[in-house]
Amino acid sequence: MIGGGASGDVGGFIASTVLRGVDYIQIPTTLLAHDSSIGGKTAINSAHGKNLIGTFYRPQAVIYDLSFLKTLPQEELRSGFGEIFKHALLDGEDTVHSLMSKTPKTSS
């Protein structure tokens, strides 16, 4: 399965329910999908809310091709970096400083 978070969720959900668990490989194309593809949460939206129909089903493998990230618009990269920064905050001040020291400064 190649794609971002939404396609990964739908594909993983289908894989988990077809024949009670078909093996699949995830190839994430966004920063957010890089994070979500390893967790195994697969869900789809319904009329009653977001991600209410789903399963936990991990892919057989996750393949990261970083060249996909070069195709993303700045807004998508910032969104993904926000998730990375959140995890750094949860880990502590040292992790935040380490992340910030390795992050190139860009103009908005």
N, C-alpha and C positions, 0 to 999 in steps of 0.2 A: 504494500500500500504506500503510495507516494502522495504526500500532501501535508497540509497544515493540520491544526487541531480538529476542525470540524470533520474533515474527511477521515482522519485517524479515528475519531470517536465512532463515526458511522461504520467504517470498515471493520473496526475491532468489535463493535456490537454485532454486526452481521456474522463475523467469524465465530464469535462466542455462542451464537444461537443456532447456526446452521449445523446440523448433524451433531449438536452438542459440543462444538468446539473444533473448528477447523484451524490448523496451524496457519499463522500469517506472519509476515515480516513487515515491520514499520520502517519507512524511510521519510523522516520528518523534513519539511522544507522551510520551517519558520523556527525562531528561537523558542516561542511558546510550545510548539509541537515537540521540540527536542526535550523539553522538560516533561511534558505530559505523556509522551510515547512510552517511557519506561515504567510508568506507574501502574498501568493496567486498567485504569478507569475508562470504561467505554459506555457512552450514554447518548441518547438522542432526546430532543425536545418533544414535548407534547403540548396540547392546547392548555394544559394545566400548569406548565412551568418548564423551566430549562433543566435538562439533564435528569428528568424524573424516571425515564425508562432506561435501564442499563444494567451492566454487569461489571465485575472486575475480572479481566482476562488479559494476561500478559502476552505480548507477542513472543514468538520463538526467538527473534533477534531484532535488534534495532541497528540500522545502518545509517551513520551520519556522513553526509556528503556536504562539507562546508561550503562548496561552491554555490549551493542553493542560496545561501545567505547573501551573496553578492548581488542577487537579483531583487532583493527586498527593498521597498521604499523606506525612507528614514522613519516614518511613523511606526511601521511594523517592527523595525529594529529597536526603537525606543520602548515600545510595548514589551518586547521580550526582555530588554535590559531591566525594565521595571520589575519583572519577576525575578531576575537574577539578583537585583539589589535587595528585594524583599528577603530572599534567602540569606543574603549577607547580613542584613539587619538582625534576623533571627539568630544567627550564629554568634554575633558579637561585634564589638567595636574594632577589634583587630582585623577581622575579615572585611569589614567595610573599608578600612584604610588600605588594606592590601588590594582589594578590588579597584578602588579609586586610583591607586598609584599605577595600575596596569591598564587603565582605561584611557584611550586617546581623547584629548579634548577636541570637540567639534563645535562649529558655530551652528546656531539654530536657524 
